[in-house]
């Protein structure tokens, strides 16, 4: 059993509660955990050539600290301020129906008809619009965000056979935007101010470890800046300019599985100067700039080499056509407005490309099965030579040299296609083989984890356990469904047994899978899974240090060693898979491009919703693409106009309150200043974790805004009501510590009669909200997110839910060594001597060992109980809660009953794993040392 010793004064305590009270009273600490990264204490070095010197709109240099000249806008009470809408109410009505409700033309017309009739009855003014078309005309006339689409037509121009297949005669269309126009709109978006890097930089933390985070912190962009600087002509024309690398990405998506060929292939663009957080957030940080043509033919012609060549050439021609407008400005600067309002001379540069493996082979013109980044052979992708060196990297020079060789030999011996030229060859300083980025969603999460490891483990169980294998797989599914509820982790009521997997499903399964299979598979397989999960979570951090890279390499080495257990046990004959092989390139990619978290394929996949799926649903489904493009443009315009209105403070309050203030009308009875963004419904699990746009700060924990009803207000009656007879004792002991902060005696060592009498009224709550900095998780624009911790006796009106939390015990110790795990039995508050106390009644979970579990790498805890078997109780202040905690049962070899409800999991087992994979923030501080 671990001792609880204060690292400051070496006093030893018998429980984490005693140490917590001692630390909070005798050695109070500031907020816990990895909040903002302390960048003010980091060392930075910026590139001396690309300084991003500021200019005004006329190209005249201005001082760095001089604010840009503001544009005079019409007063908000004038109709011109709301152009092309009449006023606030007309704009709000338009935004509500077109953007929020996504109302169809028919529903908009019906709503306007009803509104017009109501206005006629009271002799009022006209409705906001005559009909839906008038609304569309108004949206189309918005000047902001105007990046229209153009359509190009193309067909096969080679020699035709006597009876040409249909694909040779068909005309294909691909649609593009003016990419210069798109980038101009993105770069001048003022909401990105503070989330935008103007110069290439290098960063070191307080331990003098290099930090890789945003794209401009990597070595690639610095090397590009150096390369430009070495050319005397370019140096003269670009000195003091701003380098803007372009982040590109593309991915096919399906909008309707059941209706045949409903595929679309969008491409996206983003300025590389945006921070990872900004790129992952919603908004115009990533915008579609092209829809590829998708040639189709019958099954026989699909195998034709000529057809394959045509498809690839069409693909690269489309990319070149869309991006060629930027080529002049890759050597000659162009003056563009930036998020801070200043203008700068911009040099564009093709940058990293986000794509899954099949698309990477298209981009790099590499044969399927080969690595698009190196020369490794497909039958031994991870092999090394006698000196331990891996295969040579592919380069633009190699690819161009291959064109002169025997195309069949080049195909066979080097895996390179010579019938297509990559689009990057037409742009300066661009090598597609170097620009392909790690794609976490498809490569690591869907690929290595779900398609490989989970499938292999299932195959092993079926083979190793014979006729009992299927029963064990069913028990594993029951284990997965028995996982306690946790904010942000979706539940699997039936385990893995569902047909259509999404990326979010795979992410959720990663968080709980290792505990479900431990005990049924060999230790080496468990360790292989643990090593893989560790390296996966390391590379998904928003900031990666050289120490993290060392940890990544160690885990990757262990994974490569331990995955051979699948070969030893007969599950695999060999392991040479492109998606697993890609992991060997991650370390170099991180050094080149920063954290993969800002270049993940989940970014483009999430954009499919706004760029493809929702516009398709709003179309009539017939020749839908051009309808979709119109919808995309209109939504972009509405989004840009809304940002402008928000910046000017024109959308404060509700529509009614704003109009009343403008007209000097007394407030309507019961009207509120704004629409509340806080959802207090205890039954809505979707709101257990949400991004928020609060300013970066420390952890804050607050009780819910709404108190629970039906509870007694006195301590004795409440203790009886919740069946916790020791509640009055521990509450009085807690109050003693609070009122006697300088005493050498602690409340839990006193008889209850020696503690203050408690007669205050108690208010009970069913949840608390924790707000913290978590840039590696799904967060708001400043890296913050909120999650709700619950302690509810009748969750969804049925079963109890008592969440677990980490309590800060000693902030001077790293990771879990400075934390204790507690289960919240009650959230409550009271006021004593005019001081407010938000509190929690908890039961402790203790660590039986001083090291994590050898196989899973997770810490183990056991519920602390008294001699009579009842859980030990303590009252803690909410300020001592550091984070929510997630516990996974240690199932061992025991099977679960056919009927077992997940609400019983925290009471039914002797010990639990502390789930460091529950989210990325938890992984970071549980893995810190």
N, C-alpha and C positions, 0 to 999 in steps of 0.2 A: 504494500500500500504506500502511495506517495505521501511524503510529508509536505505540509504547506508552510514554507519558510519565507519570510520577508527578506528579499535580497538587499534591502536598504539597511535594516537594523538587525537582521538575522533572528528575529523572534519567530518561534515556531508555533503553528496553530493546528488544531486537530481537525479543522474543517475548512473548505474554501470560503464559507461564509465568514468565519472569523478573520481570515486573511483579507478578504474583501473589505470588511468594515475597518480593519486596521489600516489598510492602504488608503482608503477613501478619507479617513479621518487624520491619520498621522502623516501620510505622504501623498497628498492629493496630486493627481496627474491631470494633464490636459487631455483632450480627446484621444481616443484609441485608434490604432490601426492605420493602414495605408490610405490616407485621405488624398488630398492633392499631393502631387509627387515632390513637393518642396523644391520646385524648379528654381526658385530664387536663390537657393544655395548651390545649385548645380553650376558647373563651368561650361561656357559656350565659346565656340570659335566659329565665326562666320566667314564666308568666302570673300576674299578681298576684291574680286573683280565684279561679281554679280551682287552689288550692294543694294539694288532696288531704290535708287535715288528718287525722291518725289518730285513731281512737276505739277503745274496747273493745267487746265484744259487746253491752253495754247502752247504747251510744250516749253514753258519757261520754268527753270528750276525754282523750287521753294524750300525754305528751311524745314528740316525734319520735324521740328516741334511746332511748326505753325499749322493750326487747324485749317482744313480746306474751306474754301469759300462756300457758304451755304446758298442754296437755291431758294429764291423767294417763291413761296407757294400761296395760292389764294386762301383767304380765311375759310375756316371749315363751315361757316354758316352760309357760304355762297355755293351755288350749284356747281360752279367751275371746279371746286375742290373735289367733288365726287364724280367728276366726268369719267366715263360716259353715263353715269347714273345721276339721278336727280338729287338724291340726298341719302342720308344714312339708312333710312327705312327701305328705300328702293334697293340699295346695295345689299343690305342684310337679307331682304327677301330673295334676291337673286342668288346670293351665296348659299342660302339655306336650301333652296330648291335644286339648284344646279350642281353644287359641290357636295353638300352634306347629304341630301336625300337622293341624289342622282336620279331625279325624277325624269320620266320620259316626256316626250313632246305632248302626248295625249294627257298626261296627268297635270302638266303645267297649264295646258289650255283649260282643263276642267277647273283647276284651282283659280285661275284668273276669271273664269266665267262666274264662279260662285262669289268671288270677292267683288266683282263688278256689280252683281245683283244686290249684294249687301250695301254697297255704297250708294246705289240708286235709291234704296229704301230710305236712307237717312239724308239724302240730298247732298252727299259728300262729293269728293273729287274722284277722278278716274283711278282705276287700278294701276299698279306700277307699269304694266305693259299691256298692249292690246292683245297679244297672243305670244306663243312660244317663239315664233320666228322673230318677233321684235326683241325678245330677250337675247336670242342668239346674235342678232345684229349688234346689239349693245356690247356683248362680250367680244365679238369680233373686232370692234372698233377700239378696244383697249390698246394703248400704245406700249405699255409695259409688257415684258415677256414675249414680244412678238418675234418668234422664230419659226416662220412658215416652212412647210414641207414642199419638196420638189420631187417629181417622179421621172425616172430615167427608164427608157426601154432599150432592151438589148436582145440579140438573138445570135445563134450559132452562125458563123460566117465561113466555116471551112467547106471543103468540097463535099457535095451531097451525093450519096449513092442513088441508084435507080429508084429504090423504094425507101426513102429516108424514114427513120422512126420519128414519132411525133415530137420528141424533144428537140430535134434538129430544126424544125420549122416553126416551133412555137416562139412567141415573143414574150420575154420575161421583163418584169418591172421591179426595180428596187427604188425605195423612197429614202431621200436624205434631207437633212437640214443643212443650212450654211453653218458649218462648224465654227467659223470665226464669230458669227452672230451668237451662237449658243454660248461659246466661251466668254464673249463680251458680257452677256447677261449674267453668267455665273460669277465672273470676276468682280462685277460692280455690286453684287448683293451685299448690302451693309450688315446683314445679320451674321455674316461670316467674320466680321471684325472681331479679333481676339481668338479666332480659330483658323488663322491663316499665317503660313510661314512665307516671308518675303525673300529670304536668302537661304541658300544651302548652309547647313550648320552641322557642327559636331558637338556632342554633348557628353559630359562626364558627371557622374553622381558624386556624392560626398565621400564615397569610398574609392574615388578615382577609377571607377569602372565605366567604360563606354556605354552609352545608352542609345538604343535604336528604337525609335517610335514612329514618327511621321515619315513620309517619303523623303522629305528634304533633310532628314537626319542621317540618311544612308550614304554609303560611299559612291553609289552609281551617279547620283546627281552632282556630287562634288567632282567626280572624275570627268563628267560631261563639261562642267564649268571650266575645269583645267584644260580640257581639250580645246575648247573655244578660245581660251586665253592664249594658247600657244600659237594661234594664227594671228600674225600682226595686223592683217586687215580686219579680221573679226574683232580683235581686241580694241581697235580704234572705234569701231562702230557700236560695240556692245558694252564698253566700259561703263559701269554704274547701272546697267540694265537689270531687269528682273527676269530670271529664268523660270518659265512655266512648263514643267513636264506634263504631258497629257496621260492620264490614266484611262485606258480603254478597256472595254469588256464586251463580250457577246455570249449569248447562250440561247439555244432553242427552247421554246416552251409550248405546251399544248393547252389549249383553252377548253376543249371538250373531248373527253376520252371516247365517248360513245358515238360520236357523229363522224368518225372518219378523219380525213386529213385536215384537222383544224390546228395546224402548226404555224407558229410565227417565229422569226429569228431576228430579234432586235439587237442593236449594238448601242453601247452607252459610252458617255464621255464625262470626265471630271477633271478639273484642274488639280494637278498633283500638289499644289501648295496648301490645299486644305488639310487640316488635321484629320487623323483617323476618326475621331469622334464626330467631326462635322460630316465626313463622307458617309458614315454609317447612319447618321440621323436622317430624319425625313426632311424633305425640302428639295431645292434644286441643285444640291451638291452633285448629284449624278442624274444626267438627263439622257433620254434616248436621242440619238442623232441619225440612226439609219435602221431600216428594215431590209434585210437581205431578201433577194429572190430565192425561192426554194424550188429548183427544177425537180420534176417528177417524171417517171417513166414506168414501163412495165417491169416485171421481175427479171426477165431475160436481159433487157437492155441495161438494167441497173448494174449488171456485172461488167458491162463494157468499159474497157480502159479509156475509150474516147469520151464516154459520158463522164467518167470520173475526172478526166482532165478538164473538160468543159466546166463542170461544177466548181472545181478549184480555181480555175482562171476567173470565172465569174465572181467568185467570192473575193479574191484579191483585187480584182478590177473595181469592185464596189467600194472596198475600203480606200483604195487609192483615190477614187473619184470624190469620195466624201471628205477626204483629208487634204487634198492637193491645194485647196484655197489657203491652207496654213503654211505651205512650203516656203513662200517668199519671206515669211516672218520667222523662219528658222535660222536665217542669216542676217536679216535686216530688221531692227526693232520696230514695233508698232506701238503707238501711244494709246494706252487703255486705262480705264478707271478701275480702281481697286476698292476692296471693302472698306478701307478707312477713309474713302472720299478723295484721296490723292490720285493723280495719274502717274503711271510709270511706263517706261519703255520696255516692252515685253519681247522676249525671245522664246518662241515655242520649241518644244522638243518632244518627239514621240517617246513615250515612257512605258511603264509596265502594262502588260496586257493580261486581263483576267479572263480565263477560259478553262473549261474542263478538259480532260485528256483527249477525247475525240477531236475537239475543236483545236487543241494545241497541235495535233498532227496536221490539221488543215493549215494552220497558221505557219508552221515551220516547214511544211512540205516534207514531213517525215513519214515513213511507212508505219502503219499500225503495228503496235507491239514493240517498237523501238522508242528510246527516250528522246524527246525533242530537245533536250539540253546537253546530252553527252553522247559519246560513241559506244556506250555499253551495248553489248549484244543481247538480244531479247531472251536467249536461253540462260543468261547469267548476268542479269542487270546489276546486281550488287557485288559482282566479283571484283577482286583486286589482283594486281600482279605480284611477282615475288618480292617486290619492295613495299608492298602495301598500298600502292597507288591505284586510284580508280581510273576509269576511262577518261580520255581527253574530252574537253568540252567541245561542243559544236560551235562554229562561228560563221559569220557572214562570209569570211574569206574561204573557209572550207566549202561552204555551199556553192559559192560561185566557181570554185575550182572543179567541183564535181560535174558541173554542166558540160565541161569539156571532155569528160571521160565517157567510157562505155556505160550507157544508161542502165543496162541490165546488170552489169557488175556493181555499179554504184548502188542500185536498188538492193541487190543481194548481199553485198559485203558491208555496206555502210547505212542501209536503211534510208536513203535519201532519194526523193523524187526530183527528177531533172526536167520535167515537162511543165513546171509551174515556177514562176518567180515570186517570192514573197513580196507583199506590198511595201514592206519596210525598205527594200533595196532602192526604192525611188526617193528616199528621204535621207537627209544627212545624219550621220552619227547614230544610225538605228540598226540594230542587229536583233532580229526577232528571237533568236535562240537565247540571247541574254535577257530579253525583256519579258519572257514568260514567267509569271509569278506563281508561288504556291497557292493552291486553291483549296482552302481548308474544308469547305462544305463537301465538295464532291470527292476530294482526294483522301482526306483524313476521316471525316465523319461518316459520310455515306459509303466511301470506298473501303478503306482499311478496316474500320470498325464494323460496320453493319454487313457489307458484302463479303468480307474476308473472315474476321475473327469470330463474329457471332455465328456465321454459317459453319465455320470449321468446328467450333465448340459443339454445335448441334450434331454435326456429323460424327464427331468423336463419341458423344454420349450414345447415339444410336448404335454405333459399332461396338463400343466397349461394354455396354450393359445389355446387349442383346434384346430380348423381349421386354425387359424392364426399361429400355431406353425411352420409349414413348411416354411411359408413366413418369419418368424423371423429368422429361421436358415439360410435361404438364405441371409438375410440382414447381419447376423453375418459373413457369408462367404465374403460378399462384404466389410465389415469392415476390415476383415483380409487382403483382397487383396488391400485395400486402404492405408495400412501402408506405411509411407515414407521409401524410400530406406535407408539402413544403412549397412556399411561394416560388413560382417560376418553373416548377417541375410538373409536367403533365402526368396524369395518372394513366396507367394501363389496366383497366378493369379486367381484361382478358389476357394479360401478359402481352406476348409478341404476336398474338394470333389475330392479325388483321391484314387485309390485302394491300391497301394503298399506303405505302410509306412516304412520309415527307421528310425534309431535312430536319424539321423541328422534332419529329418523332425519333429520329436517330440521335439527335442531341440529348433528348430526354432519357433515352435508354442508356446512353453512355454514363449518365449520372448514377444509375442504380444497378447496373448489370453485374458488376464484379461481386457484389455481396450475394446475388442470387445464385451464381454458379459456383462460388467457393464451397468446397466440400464435395462436389460432384466431379470435379476435373482435377488432374494432377497438379501438384504445387507449381511445377515449372510453367504450366499453362496460365495459372493464376498470376504468377509473377510476370509472364510475358504481357498479359492483359494490363497489369498494374503499370509496367514500364511504358507501354504504349499510351495509356491514359495520362501518365505524367508528362510525357513529351508533347502530347496533344495539347494539354492545358498550358504548358510553358509557351508554346508558339502562339497561343491565342491571347496572350497577355498584350495589353496595349503598349507597354514599355518593356523592352527586353534588354537586359544588361549582358555584358560579356560573361558574368557569372551564370546567368540563365542559359547562355549558349553552352557553357561547360556542362551544366546539368542536362541540357537537351542531348548533347553528344553522349553523355554517360548513359542516359536512358535509352537512346537509340541503339547504342552498342549492346546493352543488356537485352533489348527487344530482339535484335538480330540473333543473339545467342540463344535466347529462350524460345523463340518461335520455332526452332528446330524440333521442339517437343511434338509439334504437330506432324512432323515427318517421322520421328521416332515411333510414335503411336499409330502410324499408318493413315492419318487423316489426309496428308499431302505427300506426293512423291517428290516434289521440289517446290521452291518458292522463288519465282522470278516474275514479279508482277509490276507493271509500270506505276501503278498508284502507290505501292509500297516503296518502290525504288525512288520515287520522287522525294521521299523523306531525306535521302542523303544529300539533296541539294538545298534543304531548308536553311541550314546554317549560313551558307554563302548568300542565299537570297535575302535573308534577314540583314546581313551586313550590307548588302547592296541597296535594298529597298525599304528597310525598316520593318516594323512589325507587320506580319501577314494579316493582322486584325483589320488593317485599313485597306487591304487589297484582296479580301476574301470573296469567293464566288457567291457567298450568301448575300453580298451587297447587290449584285446584279439580279440574283434570283428574287430578292425582296422587291426590287424595282419592277419586276414583271407584273406585280399586282396593279400598280398605278399606270404602267405603260402599255400593258397588253390585256390582262384579264378583265379589269373593270371597264375599259373602253370597249372591249368586245361585247360584254354583257349589255352595254348601252346601245349597241348597233342593232340593225335588223337581221344580222347574221348572214346576209347575202352580199357577197363582194365587200366584206366588212372592213378591209384594211383602210380605205380612204375615209370611211366614217370614223374609224378609230383615230386616225391622224388628226382629224378635225377636233375630236374630243380632247386629245392630248394637248393640242395647241390652246384650246379654250381653257382647259384646266391650268395650264402654265400661265396664261394671261391673268386668270383670276387669282392665282397664287402670288404672282408678282405684284398685282394691285393691292392685295391684302397686306403684303409686307410693307408697302408704302404707307397705307392707311395706319397700320399699327405703329410704325415709326413716328408718325405725326400725332399719335395719341387720339386718332379719330374713331377708335373702336372700343373706347372705355365704356363700362357700364352696359346695361341692356339697351335695346333699341328704344324702349319707352323712356327710360331714365335719361338717356342722352338727348332725346328729342325734347323732353320736359325742361332740361337744363338750358337747351339752346333757345327755347321759346319762353323761358322764365315762367314756366307753368309749375304750380305747386306739385310736389311728389304725389303720385297716385297712392292710395291706401294699400299697404302691403307690398309696394314695389321694392325691388332690391337693386343694389348698385351694380351687380354683375351676376352672370350665371356661374354657379359654383362648379368648380372642377373637382371637388372632393366628393367621392361617392361613398356613402356611409353604409350601404346595404351590407348586412352581415352575410347575406346569402350569395354574394357575387364573388366567386373565386377569381374571376378574370382580373379583379382589381387588387389581388394580393401582391402583385409586383408590377410597377409601372415606371417608365422613364419620367424624369421631371427636369425642369429647366432652372432649378435653384442655382444660385452661385455656389461654386466649389467651397466646401467647408468641412468641418469635422462631422462625426456621427451625431445625430440628434434622434432621440426617441421621445415620442409624445403619445399620450393616451388618445383614443378615438374621440372625435368631437361629440359624439352622442353617447350618453351613459346608458347602461343596461337597465331594464325595468324589472320590477318584481322581486327585488332583493331587500332584506332588512337593512336598516341604516346603523344599528348598534352592533358592537363587536361580538357580544355574546350571541345574539340572535343570528348574526351572519355566520358565525362559526358553526352553529347548529345547522343552519340552512345548507351549508356546503359540506357538512360532515367532516370538519377539520377542528376537533376540539382543542388542539394546541395552537391554533391561530392567535388567540388573545395573548398567550405567553410570548410567542416570537415577535408579535407586533410591539408589545411593551418593551422587549429587549432591544428591538430596532430603534424605538423612540429614545431609549436611554442613550444609545450611541450617538444619535443625532443631537441630543441636547447636551451631551458631555463630550465634546470632541477632543478635549485635552486630558481626559481621564486615562489612567493606565489600566483601568479595569474595563472589560468589555461586557456588554449586556448578556451575552449567552453564557457567561460564567456566574451570573447572579441569579438568586432566587427571584421569582416573578414579583414578590412583594417588595423587593428593593428597587424595582423599576417604576417609572412614572405610571400613574393611573391613567387609563385611556377611556375617555368618555365622549370623544368627538364622533360626529356623524361620518359615515363611510359611504363613498360613491363607488359603485362597481362598473367596470367596463369589460367588454368582450374582446377588445383588441387594442393594440398599440401600433403606431406607424414609425418605422425606422427609416431615416433619410441618410444616405451616405454616398461617398464618392466611389464609383465603380466603373471606370472607363472601359474595362474589358468586357463588361456585361452590356445588356441592352439598356442604354442610358440616354439622358437628354443631352442637349447641346453643350452643357458644361460638365458632362461626365457624371451627373448625379442620377440616382434612382431611389424609389421608395418601395418598401415592401411591408406587408402587414403581418404582424405576429398575433396569433389568435389564442384565446383561452375561453372556449365556449362550451357550456355543458350540453347544449343541444344543437350541434352544427347541422345546418339545413333542417332543423326541427327534429333531428333524430339522435345521432350519435355524438358523444363528446369529442371535442378536439382541443388538446392541450399541447401547444407548440413548445419546442425547446429553443434555448438561447445560449449564447456565449456570454459569460459574465467576466468583466475585467477583474483579474485578481492581482496581477503584477505586470505593469506596462513595461518594466525593464527587461522582462524575459521574452524571448522570441516565440512566435507561433502559439501553439496550444499550451506551452509551458507557462504562459502568463494568463491562461484562461481557465475557467471552470464551466462545465456544462450544467444547465439547470432546466427543469421543466416548469413552465408557468402554470400554476394551478388557479391563479386569480390575478386579474389586474384591478387595482383600486386606487383611490386617492382620499386624502383627508386634509384638513387644515388645523394646525396647532400653533397657538400663539401668533396667529396671522401669517403663518408660513405654510405654503402649499407643498404637499408631499405626494408626488406620483410614485406608486410602488407596485411591487409584484410579490405575491406569495409563491415560493418556488420549492422544489425538491431537487437535491443535488445528485449529479452523476459523477462518480469518481473514476480516475484512471488506475487500474490495478497494476499496470506496468509503466516503466519509465521509457519505453521504446514503442514505436508503432508495431502493428502486426507484421510479421516477417513476410507473409505472402502478399497481402493486399496493399501494404504500405499505409494503411489507415490506422489511426489511434483507436483503442478500445476503451469503452467506459461501462461501468455498472451502476445501477441505481443504489444510492446510499440509503440504508434502512436502519431502524433502531432495533434493539434486542427483541422487541415484540413483533418485528416484521413490518411495522408501519414506516413509511418513508419519512426521512428527516425533513423538517420544514425550516424555512428561513424567510424573512422579509428583506427585500433589497430595494434600493432606490433605482428608478428607471435610468438614471444617469450611468449606472454601472453596467448596463446592457451594451455589449459591443456589437453584436450581430445576431441574427437568427442562426440557429444550428439545426442540422439535419442528422438524425440517427437512423442507421440501417441495421435491422436485426442480424445477429450472427446465427444463421440457420444451422450450420454444420451439416450433418447427414440426416437430420430429422426432417420428415415430410410434414407439410402443413395439412390440416384438415380440408376436406373438399369445400366446406363453408367456413370461411375465416374473413372477418371484416378488418380492413386496414386500421380502423380506429382503435383496435385492441393491440396493435403492434407494440406500442411503447409500454405495455403492461405485461406482455406475454412471454418475454424472453429474458434470459439471465444477463446477457451482455449485448453490446451494440457497437457497431463501427461508427466513428465520427466521420461523416461523409464529406471529405474534402473536395469531392467532385460536384457538389450541389450547385455551385456557381463559381465564377472565376475569382471574385473577391475572396471567397472563402478559401479557395485553393492557394491564393497568394499568401494570406497571413498564416494559414496552417502549415505551409511549406517553408516559411521564412526561417532563417537561422542567423 
